Amino acid sequence: VRQVIVQFTVHGQPATQGSMKALVSRSTGRAIVVPSRSLGPWRKAVAWAARQAYTGEPAEGPIDLNCAFYVRRPKGLPKRFHYAIKKPDLDKLVRAICDSLTGIVWKDDSQVISVHATKTYGEPGADIEVSAWEKPGGEIK
């Protein structure tokens, strides 16, 4: 049996986790991997919204994650395109959510056993729902 433990909305343009740029350092000549500039503020917004909605201890058991992402429609995209098939990548949006909720809603994102995610055009943001499964003893922890 699973139980919804938290639902919340995050406002703002969703950012992806894992899209990194490699730059070469002028001083050392080595490659430096740099995350996108929008990732930090997005992860902070997700963590803040989660803390407002969830006041319990981080869950320890299996987790189901449902995410609905809303992204801006590109200005040059013809109206005949109804589905959000342009960047950002859905899997990288989910990774940002998983890392943002670690230590707040769950102990580690490896606990996520099921993900359902959608990406559509709309007012930028995300609706997040987290469900926990009962442990064999009958409690959600």
Sequence and secondary structure as in RCSB ss.txt:
>XXXX:A:sequence
VRQVIVQFTVHGQPATQGSMKALVSRSTGRAIVVPSRSLGPWRKAVAWAARQAYTGEPAEGPIDLNCAFYVRRPK
GLPKRFHYAIKKPDLDKLVRAICDSLTGIVWKDDSQVISVHATKTYGEPGADIEVSAWEKPGGEIK
>XXXX:A:secstr
 EEEEEEEEEES    SS EEEEE TTT  EEEEE TTHHHHHHHHHHHHHHH  S  B S EEEEEEEEE   T
TS TT  S  SSS HHHHHHHHHHHHBTTTBS GGGEEEEEEEEEESSSEEEEEEEEE  TTS   
